[in-house]
Amino acid sequence: HGQHLILMLSDYRKPFKDGLDLQFEAKVDGDRWQGRAWVPLEYLPPGVQYANAYAIHGSGDDRQYQAAYPADPSRCQQPDFHRLEFFKEIDLKSIVPYDVDQTFEEVEWRQGKDIH
């Protein structure tokens, strides 16, 4: 429980930073699992408007891939967490209690875009 992978990407499948820390809490109650993650705003690109969340459970033939906004199976035969066209619009200002535009580390993101 609690394994995660956080990447900053400069382009499609082009990470420029990985191994980022994440505060995560998991709770199992009978056959029900609940997880909560606190994602620092600095991990999000400036002006982010779309997001998705994923989970992988089990192994081998019992492996299950889940997404908050699943891919259309007629367009995506295999799990692919990089398909941005399946992300949905988010409004960070509705869930973050302060001015999100003032918190982004834009310098780091600009540097990442220069790496190819």
N, C-alpha and C positions, 0 to 999 in steps of 0.2 A: 504494500500500500504506500501511496505517497510518492511514487516515482513520477518525474516530470521532465520535460525538455523545453527550455525557453531559448529561442533564437531571435536575433535581429537580422532581417533580410534586406539587402540592398536592391534585389530584383528577384524575379521568379527563381526559386531554388538556389539563391546565392546568399548564404549567411555571411555576415561580417563580424558577428559576435555570438558566442554560445556559452553554455555553462553558467547562465545567469541564475542568481539566487531567487527563490520564491518562498514566501511564507505559505504553508499549506497545512490544513487540518483535515483529518479523516475520522469518520465515526461509523462503526458497524453496529447495527442493532438488529439481531436476528438475521433475516435474509435481506435486509435493507442496508445499503451503503450510502453515505452522504459525504461529500467532499466540499471544501471551501478553500479558495485560493485568493490571496491578496496580491494583485499585480501592480507593481509600481508604475505610475503614469510615465516615468522616464523610458519604460520599455516600449511604449506605444509611439508610432511615428507622429510628428506634428500634423494636426488636422485630421486625424484618423476618423473615418466615417463608417467603416464596415468591419465586422468581426464574425468569428465563429469559434466554437469550442469543441474539442474532441476528446474521446476516451478510447482506450484499447483495453479489453478485458480478456483474460484467459490466454491459452497458448495452443499451438497445434490446430487440430480440427475444431476445437472449442473456442478459438479466438473470435472475438466480436469487436467490430469497429462501430463506434457511435459518434454522432455529431449533433450539436444543437440545431444546425440547419443542414440536414443530409443532402448529399449530391443526388441528382436525378439519375437513377440506375440505368436509364436508356442512354445517357451521355457519358457515364463514368463506370466502367466495368469493374475496376479495382479501387480500393480505398486510396484516396489522394487528398491529403490535407492542404495541398497547395492550390487548389482550384478556387481562385478568388471569385469566380462568377457565382459560386454558391454561398458566399458570405451574405449577411443581411445588414441593413443599415442600423447603426446604433447612435444614440444621443448621449454622449458622455456627460454633458451638462445636467442631464436629468438624474444621474446616479452619483456624481462626484460633488461634494458639498462646497467646492471653491472653484475659482476661475481656472479651468483646465488649460486655457491658452497660455497662461503664465508659467506652467510647470514643466513643459517639455524641454528636454535637453537637445535643442535643435542642432547644436554644434556636432554632437556625436552622430546624429542622423545624416547631416551633410557629409561628414567624413565617410560614413558607410556607403553613401551613394557614389563616392569617388573610387571605391574599391571594386574592381571587376577582373 
